[in-house]
Every structure is written in structure tokens, then in C-alpha cells.
Amino acid sequence: MKQIYLILAAMMLLCLAPMPYGYFMLVRFVAMVAFGVLAYQYYKNRKTVAACTFGVLALLFQPFYKIVLGRALWNIVDVVVAILLIALFFLEKRMEGKSRVFQSLPPDGHKELEDNTYEFQLNGRLAPKELVYVASEEDKELTDLFETKPEVLEGWGQMIGFHIIYLPMLMERLKKKEVLQYRAPYLSEIELNNISIGNDFLLQYLDNPEDKDKLRHGFIRTEDIHRGGDGKDKAVNRFYPLSSKSGEPLGDQLHRIGKQITLEKGKHDLYLEGPTGAPDDDTNILLEEVKDRIEKLRQRGIAEYILEQLIHPDDRLSRLVVTTDYRIVLPDYNDMEIKVEPLAKAIYLLFLKHPEGILFKQLPSYRDELAEIYSQLRPVGLTDKAKQSVEDVTNPLLNSINEKCARIRGAFLTKFDDYMAQHYYIYGKRGEAKKIDLPRDLVVWE
């Protein structure tokens, strides 16, 4: 609203100059709209006098039924209105400054930190709607609050539009959701249980390690990302102290922090997007079926960052065993079994037998071989319908083979991360032979 005051004032003062007739009509129209909006805003804020004043001005300047005052009188009106608008600009700016100072003061009268910004290395950034509790030392009362009454903080977070994160509990939730094992299927149950994280986890990524002593207990949130003087990207995180020993009730502290965040976000709100990856057209339908499982692994912000830091998926590939009854088992991934329907499994076994890959346009040449594999997976033999399915899936003019490959890919992605899964499913660029990249010395046929 303050910017509208200055723009309108400038337009009014320009009316004193010998301007073309079209400019005066433009001023009338712009003034009518702007004054109408201002009148409505003041009416909503229950400022009746200001609402009525701008309402009258909107009617005075409307261009549809001109009010004839004469050039001299209109010049006086333009000057008076311009002065009024400029005065309102400075008045509201002054009132806003007082309001900001008042709202930033906690109930006990102590001022907030003069500078509550701390630079982190970029890999320590948070998502835009996360407040993470960090501490360089323990505060038992706060720990008990987070662990025994999480609903208090969750409710407060909803009020201010943030997700409140207590790192030790986040770690437990990630374990319960089997997220860790999804990213690293080679981890045993014992190894998973030994993974832990403390509230000082993010402090190791402070750009200035000496700042750690200042961050005893409180929340941090990412406000800005910028390029540092050393050429590396940095994350500016704001810190909001919280303590059970300050003499100020925790409820009052949370209320004050919420107000401060609201004021700061009004000036520096930054919406960050976590990494996303759209599946190709062939897998869209399939990935919808496993969406709930995949979403657990696509957590943005601190959850994603912790997963990256604690578990680095490596090339620890498992052997792939095709059992005598044609089950597909990954023994080095905790005896994980990959389950797909018979025809998709037959296609997978076909490609597994051909490490050089197969061009889709050459699939008719493999029709008999595929039918033989498929028949071994069906004790009752191939019915006419089954034979037609084999014919369809080896017809490069149909989409059946793409659908089956998508289901095979999805069967692996529901079990573990794509970083490793890509070695197991059928893949190839458009126009190239499709194949399974897994080294064949890891394939065991029982």
C-alpha cells in the first residue's frame, strides 16, 4: 500500500504540467481503481475515516461521469491529494517501524538478538518450511518436552506454518519407515540399529565453527542461499534461542519466536525446491501404484540431507539368484525377493540371458525363446490367451513391452534406491538395445 501512495502522488503532481488529454484520463482511471482498493483495505482494517476518504476520492476521480471543477480547482485538488498521500506514506512507514520493534520484544522486555544469522555450508541447508531444533549442550527439560509431548511443538508449528523437527526422533521415524534400508539394502538389522544422530548434528557444518558456542539451544531455519567469498554456495540460517533456564515460560518463548519468524519471512521468504525427478511416460502408471512407498524416500530438506550424510549408497551390488522354481532373489540384500507377474518375469529372464541387449524392433526374433521361458513359469502350459500375450509383447508396434519393462523397473524401485536398482532393471536409450547392466558374474542360475 505504501508504494501506491508514492506512485499516485507523482501522477497527481504531473497533472500540473501541460500533459496531453489522454494522460488526464489515465490518471482518472488509475486513481479510481487505486482509491477503491485502498478504501476496501482500510474498511477491512476497520479504519472508517480513511475508508470513507478514499471512497470519496474514488468517486471524485472516476472517468465515467466527469465532475467539472475547472483546471485551476483540479490543480489544487491534485496538490492536496498528493500531499495527503505522501503524508500517509511516511505515517504508515513510521507506524510499521514501531510495530516491528514492539512485536519483536519478548514479554520480559529483553530485546531479540541483534543478528541471529549464521552461515552454514550449503549441504546443511533446510527446507523452507522446516524449523530444526539444534543444541550444543543438553537441556533436559527441553529434551523431555520434545520426546514426551511432541504434540505441543507440532501444534505450534502448524500455527506458524512450519514443520518442527527434533533430530533424534526424526531418525527413529526414518528407521520405522524402512527408509534407511531402502537407500542401503545391504545394511543388516544390527547396522541399522546402530545409526543414531544428535541435536548437534548440523552444527558441524557451520561456516564459522566458533559460532557453535553461541547456539546452545534453539531452532534454525534457512532464509537465503548465496555464493560465498570462497566461491562456494552458503546457506544463511536464522537461529532462535530457546531455553528452560531463561526465566521466561517456554510458551511465551515460542510465541515470541513465531512472531519474529513471521516478520522476517515477510522480507526474506525463499521457497526452495528439493530434487525432483519425473519418471518417463512408460512408468507413470506403475509408479502411481507404489507412490506411498516411494514418497517415504523422497523427503526433502533435513530428512533428505541426513539420509545422504548417514548413508551413502555405494556400488555394493548383490548377486542375483534365479532359483530352481524361478524366484528372483538378491541374497546380499538381506535375501530380498523381487516379485513380478509371470509374463514380466519371463521377459526379465530373457534379457538376463542376453547381456548384449535386445533391440525392441528385433523382439519377433526372440518370440519362441520367450514362449519357452514363459511356459516354464506356467505349470499348466500356455493357453491361447497366454500365447497371444507373448505375441503382443514381442510386437514392437504395440506398447506391451514398454508396460512390462515399467513393471519390472517398479518391482525393483519399491525395494531399494534407484542408484543401485538401475543395475538390475531393463533399460536403454531410445533407439538402442535394451539390457540389464548387472555384471553377469553376479548372476547365479540354480
C-alpha positions as CSV (number, residue, x, y, z in Angstrom):
1,M,0.0,0.0,0.0
2,K,2.8,2.4,0.8
3,Q,4.2,2.2,-2.7
4,I,0.8,3.0,-4.2
5,Y,0.8,6.3,-2.2
6,L,4.0,7.5,-3.9
7,I,3.0,6.4,-7.4
8,L,-0.3,8.2,-7.1
9,A,1.3,11.3,-5.6
10,A,3.7,11.5,-8.5
11,M,0.9,11.1,-11.1
12,M,-1.1,13.8,-9.4
13,L,1.8,16.3,-9.4
14,L,2.4,15.6,-13.1
15,C,-1.1,16.8,-13.8
16,L,0.2,20.4,-13.1
17,A,2.3,20.2,-16.2
18,P,0.8,20.7,-19.7
19,M,0.1,17.0,-20.4
20,P,-1.9,15.5,-23.3
21,Y,-5.6,14.8,-22.6
22,G,-5.1,11.1,-22.7
23,Y,-2.8,11.3,-19.6
24,F,-5.5,13.0,-17.5
25,M,-8.0,10.2,-18.5
26,L,-5.3,7.6,-17.5
27,V,-4.9,9.4,-14.1
28,R,-8.6,9.4,-13.5
29,F,-8.9,5.6,-14.2
30,V,-5.8,4.6,-12.2
31,A,-6.9,6.8,-9.3
32,M,-10.4,5.4,-9.3
33,V,-9.1,1.8,-9.1
34,A,-6.3,2.6,-6.6
35,F,-8.5,4.7,-4.3
36,G,-11.2,2.0,-4.4
37,V,-8.7,-0.7,-3.4
38,L,-7.3,1.5,-0.6
39,A,-10.9,2.2,0.6
40,Y,-11.6,-1.5,0.8
41,Q,-8.3,-2.3,2.6
42,Y,-9.0,0.4,5.2
43,Y,-12.6,-0.8,5.6
44,K,-11.3,-4.4,6.3
45,N,-9.0,-2.9,8.9
46,R,-11.9,-1.0,10.4
47,K,-10.4,2.4,9.7
48,T,-13.7,4.1,8.8
49,V,-12.5,7.6,8.3
50,A,-9.7,6.6,5.9
51,A,-12.1,4.2,4.1
52,C,-14.7,7.0,3.6
53,T,-12.0,9.4,2.4
54,F,-10.6,7.1,-0.2
55,G,-14.1,6.1,-1.2
56,V,-15.0,9.8,-1.9
57,L,-11.7,10.3,-3.8
58,A,-12.5,7.2,-6.0
59,L,-15.9,8.8,-6.9
60,L,-14.3,12.2,-7.5
61,F,-11.7,10.8,-9.9
62,Q,-13.9,8.2,-11.8
63,P,-13.8,9.0,-15.5
64,F,-17.3,7.8,-16.5
65,Y,-19.4,10.7,-15.1
66,K,-17.0,13.7,-15.0
67,I,-17.2,16.2,-12.2
68,V,-16.4,19.6,-13.7
69,L,-14.3,21.7,-11.4
70,G,-12.2,23.7,-13.8
71,R,-8.4,23.4,-14.5
72,A,-7.4,25.7,-11.6
73,L,-9.5,23.9,-9.0
74,W,-8.4,20.5,-10.3
75,N,-4.8,21.6,-9.8
76,I,-5.5,22.5,-6.2
77,V,-7.2,19.1,-5.7
78,D,-4.2,17.3,-7.3
79,V,-1.7,19.0,-5.0
80,V,-3.8,18.4,-1.8
81,V,-4.3,14.8,-2.7
82,A,-0.6,14.3,-3.5
83,I,0.4,15.9,-0.1
84,L,-2.1,13.6,1.7
85,L,-0.7,10.6,0.0
86,I,2.9,11.5,0.8
87,A,2.0,12.2,4.4
88,L,0.2,8.8,4.7
89,F,3.3,7.1,3.2
90,F,5.6,8.5,6.0
91,L,3.0,8.0,8.7
92,E,2.5,4.3,7.9
93,K,6.2,3.7,7.5
94,R,6.7,5.2,10.9
95,M,3.9,3.1,12.4
96,E,5.2,0.0,10.8
97,G,8.7,0.6,12.3
98,K,7.1,1.0,15.8
99,S,5.0,-2.2,15.3
100,R,8.1,-4.2,14.3
101,V,10.1,-3.1,17.3
102,F,7.1,-3.8,19.6
103,Q,6.3,-7.2,18.2
104,S,10.0,-8.3,18.3
105,L,10.2,-7.6,22.1
106,P,9.6,-10.7,24.3
107,P,7.2,-10.4,27.2
108,D,10.0,-9.9,29.7
109,G,11.3,-6.8,27.9
110,H,14.6,-8.2,26.6
111,K,15.5,-7.5,23.1
112,E,16.0,-10.2,20.5
113,L,19.4,-11.0,19.2
114,E,20.7,-8.1,17.1
115,D,22.0,-10.6,14.5
116,N,20.6,-14.1,14.5
117,T,22.1,-15.2,11.2
118,Y,24.7,-17.9,10.9
119,E,26.2,-19.3,7.7
120,F,26.3,-23.0,7.0
121,Q,27.9,-24.9,4.2
122,L,25.2,-25.4,1.6
123,N,24.8,-29.1,2.4
124,G,23.5,-28.1,5.8
125,R,20.5,-26.2,4.4
126,L,16.9,-26.9,5.4
127,A,13.7,-26.9,3.5
128,P,11.8,-23.6,3.6
129,K,9.1,-24.8,5.9
130,E,11.4,-26.6,8.5
131,L,12.4,-25.5,11.9
132,V,15.1,-27.8,13.3
133,Y,16.0,-27.9,17.0
134,V,19.7,-27.7,17.5
135,A,21.8,-27.7,20.7
136,S,25.5,-27.7,21.5
137,E,24.6,-28.8,25.1
138,E,21.8,-30.7,26.7
139,D,18.7,-29.1,28.2
140,K,16.8,-31.9,29.9
141,E,13.5,-30.0,30.2
142,L,13.5,-29.2,26.5
143,T,14.5,-32.8,25.7
144,D,11.6,-34.1,27.8
145,L,9.2,-31.7,26.1
146,F,10.3,-32.8,22.6
147,E,10.2,-36.5,23.4
148,T,7.2,-36.8,25.7
149,K,4.9,-34.1,24.3
150,P,5.7,-33.7,20.6
151,E,2.1,-32.6,20.0
152,V,2.9,-29.3,21.7
153,L,5.6,-28.4,19.2
154,E,3.7,-29.9,16.3
155,G,0.7,-27.7,17.1
156,W,2.8,-24.7,17.4
157,G,4.5,-25.5,14.1
158,Q,1.1,-25.7,12.4
159,M,0.2,-22.3,13.8
160,I,3.2,-20.7,12.2
161,G,3.3,-22.8,9.1
162,F,6.4,-24.8,9.9
163,H,7.3,-28.5,10.4
164,I,9.2,-28.8,13.7
165,I,12.0,-31.3,13.7
166,Y,13.7,-33.0,16.6
167,L,16.6,-34.9,15.1
168,P,16.7,-38.0,17.3
169,M,13.0,-38.6,16.8
170,L,13.3,-38.0,13.1
171,M,16.0,-40.7,13.0
172,E,13.7,-43.2,14.7
173,R,10.9,-42.4,12.2
174,L,13.1,-42.9,9.3
175,K,14.1,-46.3,10.7
176,K,10.5,-47.3,11.3
177,K,9.6,-46.4,7.7
178,E,12.4,-48.6,6.4
179,V,13.8,-45.6,4.6
180,L,17.4,-46.3,5.6
181,Q,17.3,-49.9,4.3
182,Y,15.7,-48.7,1.1
183,R,18.6,-46.5,0.4
184,A,21.2,-49.1,1.5
185,P,19.6,-52.6,1.2
186,Y,22.9,-54.2,2.1
187,L,22.7,-52.9,5.7
188,S,21.9,-55.5,8.3
189,E,19.4,-55.1,11.1
190,I,22.2,-54.6,13.6
191,E,23.9,-51.9,11.4
192,L,20.6,-50.0,11.1
193,N,20.0,-50.0,14.8
194,N,23.5,-48.6,15.4
195,I,22.8,-45.5,13.3
196,S,22.0,-42.5,15.5
197,I,22.0,-38.7,15.4
198,G,22.1,-36.0,18.0
199,N,20.9,-32.4,18.2
200,D,24.4,-31.1,17.4
201,F,24.5,-32.9,14.0
202,L,24.0,-29.7,11.9
203,L,26.5,-27.7,13.9
204,Q,29.4,-29.5,12.3
205,Y,28.6,-27.7,9.1
206,L,28.8,-24.1,10.4
207,D,30.9,-22.0,8.1
208,N,32.4,-20.4,11.3
209,P,33.0,-23.2,13.8
210,E,33.3,-20.7,16.6
211,D,29.6,-19.9,16.3
212,K,28.9,-23.3,17.8
213,D,29.3,-21.9,21.3
214,K,26.5,-19.3,20.6
215,L,24.0,-21.9,19.5
216,R,23.3,-23.6,22.8
217,H,19.6,-24.4,22.4
218,G,17.1,-23.3,19.8
219,F,15.7,-23.6,16.3
220,I,17.3,-22.8,12.9
221,R,15.7,-22.2,9.5
222,T,17.2,-21.4,6.1
223,E,16.5,-17.9,4.9
224,D,18.8,-17.4,1.9
225,I,21.3,-19.2,-0.4
226,H,24.2,-17.2,-1.8
227,R,27.7,-17.6,-3.2
228,G,30.3,-17.0,-0.5
229,G,33.6,-15.2,-1.0
230,D,35.4,-18.5,-1.3
231,G,33.3,-19.3,-4.4
232,K,31.2,-21.9,-2.6
233,D,27.5,-21.8,-2.0
234,K,26.4,-21.0,1.5
235,A,23.1,-21.2,3.4
236,V,22.2,-18.4,5.7
237,N,20.3,-19.9,8.6
238,R,18.5,-17.9,11.3
239,F,18.7,-19.0,14.9
240,Y,16.0,-18.6,17.5
241,P,17.2,-19.4,21.1
242,L,15.0,-21.5,23.4
243,S,15.9,-22.3,26.9
244,S,14.2,-23.8,30.0
245,K,16.6,-21.8,32.2
246,S,16.0,-18.3,30.9
247,G,13.2,-17.4,33.4
248,E,10.8,-16.9,30.5
249,P,8.0,-19.5,30.2
250,L,8.5,-21.8,27.2
251,G,5.1,-20.9,25.9
252,D,6.0,-17.2,25.8
253,Q,9.3,-18.0,24.1
254,L,7.6,-20.0,21.4
255,H,5.0,-17.2,20.9
256,R,7.8,-14.6,20.5
257,I,9.8,-16.8,18.1
258,G,6.6,-17.3,16.0
259,K,6.2,-13.5,15.7
260,Q,9.8,-13.0,14.9
261,I,9.7,-15.6,12.1
262,T,6.6,-14.1,10.7
263,L,8.2,-10.6,10.5
264,E,11.4,-11.9,9.0
265,K,9.7,-14.1,6.4
266,G,7.7,-11.1,5.2
267,K,11.0,-9.7,3.9
268,H,13.1,-12.8,3.1
269,D,10.7,-15.6,2.2
270,L,12.6,-18.1,0.0
271,Y,10.9,-21.1,-1.5
272,L,13.4,-23.9,-2.2
273,E,12.6,-26.9,-4.2
274,G,14.1,-30.2,-3.3
275,P,15.4,-32.5,-6.0
276,T,12.6,-34.0,-8.1
277,G,12.7,-36.5,-10.9
278,A,9.8,-37.2,-13.3
279,P,9.6,-40.8,-14.4
280,D,9.4,-41.5,-18.1
281,D,5.9,-41.9,-19.7
282,D,6.1,-45.7,-19.6
283,T,6.4,-45.8,-15.8
284,N,3.9,-43.1,-14.8
285,I,1.0,-45.5,-14.2
286,L,3.2,-48.0,-12.4
287,L,4.8,-45.5,-10.0
288,E,1.4,-44.3,-9.0
289,E,0.8,-47.8,-7.7
290,V,3.9,-47.6,-5.5
291,K,3.6,-43.9,-4.7
292,D,3.2,-44.4,-0.9
293,R,6.3,-46.4,-0.7
294,I,8.4,-44.1,-2.9
295,E,7.2,-40.9,-1.2
296,K,8.9,-42.1,2.0
297,L,12.2,-41.9,0.2
298,R,11.7,-38.6,-1.4
299,Q,11.7,-36.5,1.7
300,R,13.1,-33.0,1.1
301,G,15.1,-30.8,3.5
302,I,16.8,-32.1,6.5
303,A,15.4,-35.6,6.3
304,E,16.8,-36.0,2.8
305,Y,20.1,-34.4,3.9
306,I,20.5,-36.7,6.8
307,L,19.9,-39.7,4.6
308,E,22.6,-38.5,2.2
309,Q,25.1,-37.9,5.0
310,L,24.5,-41.1,7.1
311,I,24.0,-43.5,4.2
312,H,25.9,-43.0,1.0
313,P,24.5,-45.6,-1.4
314,D,27.5,-47.3,-3.0
315,D,28.2,-49.9,-5.7
316,R,27.8,-52.8,-3.2
317,L,25.8,-54.8,-5.7
318,S,24.1,-58.0,-4.6
319,R,24.2,-61.3,-6.5
320,L,21.0,-62.1,-8.3
321,V,19.9,-65.7,-7.9
322,V,17.4,-67.3,-10.1
323,T,16.2,-70.3,-8.1
324,T,15.1,-73.7,-9.5
325,D,11.5,-72.6,-9.1
326,Y,12.3,-69.3,-10.9
327,R,12.2,-66.9,-7.9
328,I,14.4,-63.8,-8.3
329,V,16.4,-63.3,-5.0
330,L,19.1,-60.8,-4.0
331,P,20.9,-62.7,-1.2
332,D,23.3,-59.9,-0.4
333,Y,20.4,-57.5,0.2
334,N,19.0,-59.5,3.2
335,D,17.6,-62.2,0.9
336,M,15.3,-59.8,-0.8
337,E,12.9,-61.3,-3.3
338,I,11.7,-59.4,-6.4
339,K,8.2,-60.3,-7.4
340,V,6.6,-59.7,-10.7
341,E,3.8,-61.4,-12.6
342,P,4.8,-64.4,-14.8
343,L,5.0,-62.7,-18.2
344,A,7.1,-59.8,-16.9
345,K,9.3,-62.3,-15.1
346,A,9.7,-64.3,-18.4
347,I,10.8,-61.1,-20.2
348,Y,13.2,-60.3,-17.4
349,L,14.8,-63.8,-17.6
350,L,15.0,-63.4,-21.4
351,F,17.0,-60.2,-21.1
352,L,19.1,-61.7,-18.3
353,K,20.1,-64.4,-20.8
354,H,21.2,-61.8,-23.3
355,P,23.8,-59.5,-21.7
356,E,24.4,-57.8,-25.1
357,G,20.9,-56.5,-25.0
358,I,17.9,-56.7,-27.4
359,L,16.5,-54.0,-29.7
360,F,12.8,-53.8,-29.4
361,K,12.4,-53.9,-33.1
362,Q,14.1,-57.3,-33.1
363,L,11.8,-58.8,-30.5
364,P,9.9,-61.0,-33.0
365,S,13.1,-63.0,-33.4
366,Y,13.0,-63.8,-29.7
367,R,9.3,-64.8,-29.6
368,D,9.9,-68.6,-29.5
369,E,12.6,-68.3,-26.8
370,L,10.3,-66.1,-24.7
371,A,7.4,-68.5,-25.1
372,E,9.7,-71.4,-23.9
373,I,10.7,-69.4,-20.8
374,Y,7.1,-68.4,-20.2
375,S,5.9,-72.0,-20.4
376,Q,8.3,-73.0,-17.6
377,L,6.7,-70.4,-15.4
378,R,3.2,-71.8,-16.1
379,P,2.8,-75.4,-14.9
380,V,-0.5,-75.7,-16.9
381,G,1.3,-74.7,-20.1
382,L,0.4,-71.9,-22.5
383,T,-3.2,-71.2,-23.2
384,D,-4.3,-69.4,-26.3
385,K,-4.6,-66.2,-24.3
386,A,-1.0,-66.7,-23.0
387,K,0.3,-67.2,-26.5
388,Q,-1.4,-64.1,-27.6
389,S,0.2,-62.2,-24.7
390,V,3.6,-63.4,-25.9
391,E,2.8,-62.3,-29.4
392,D,1.7,-58.9,-28.2
393,V,4.7,-58.3,-26.0
394,T,7.1,-59.1,-28.9
395,N,5.3,-56.9,-31.3
396,P,7.4,-53.7,-31.5
397,L,4.4,-51.8,-32.8
398,L,2.5,-52.3,-29.6
399,N,3.2,-50.7,-26.2
400,S,3.0,-54.0,-24.3
401,I,6.8,-54.4,-24.0
402,N,7.1,-50.9,-22.5
403,E,4.4,-51.6,-19.9
404,K,6.1,-54.9,-18.9
405,C,9.6,-53.2,-18.6
406,A,8.0,-50.4,-16.5
407,R,6.5,-53.0,-14.1
408,I,9.9,-54.7,-13.8
409,R,11.5,-51.4,-13.0
410,G,8.8,-50.6,-10.5
411,A,9.3,-54.0,-8.8
412,F,13.0,-53.0,-8.0
413,L,12.2,-49.4,-7.1
414,T,9.7,-50.5,-4.5
415,K,12.5,-52.4,-2.8
416,F,15.6,-50.1,-3.0
417,D,17.0,-46.9,-4.3
418,D,17.4,-46.2,-8.0
419,Y,21.1,-45.6,-7.5
420,M,21.5,-49.3,-7.3
421,A,18.3,-50.5,-8.8
422,Q,19.3,-49.2,-12.2
423,H,21.8,-52.0,-12.4
424,Y,19.0,-54.6,-12.2
425,Y,16.1,-53.5,-14.3
426,I,15.9,-53.4,-18.1
427,Y,17.0,-50.1,-19.6
428,G,18.3,-48.5,-22.7
429,K,18.2,-45.2,-24.5
430,R,15.7,-44.7,-27.3
431,G,16.8,-46.5,-30.5
432,E,19.5,-48.5,-28.6
433,A,19.4,-52.1,-27.4
434,K,17.7,-52.5,-24.0
435,K,19.6,-54.6,-21.5
436,I,20.3,-55.4,-17.8
437,D,23.6,-53.8,-16.7
438,L,24.3,-56.1,-13.8
439,P,27.7,-57.9,-14.4
440,R,26.9,-61.5,-15.3
441,D,29.4,-62.8,-12.8
442,L,26.8,-61.7,-10.2
443,V,24.0,-63.7,-11.8
444,V,23.5,-67.2,-10.4
445,W,21.2,-69.7,-12.1
446,E,20.4,-72.6,-9.7
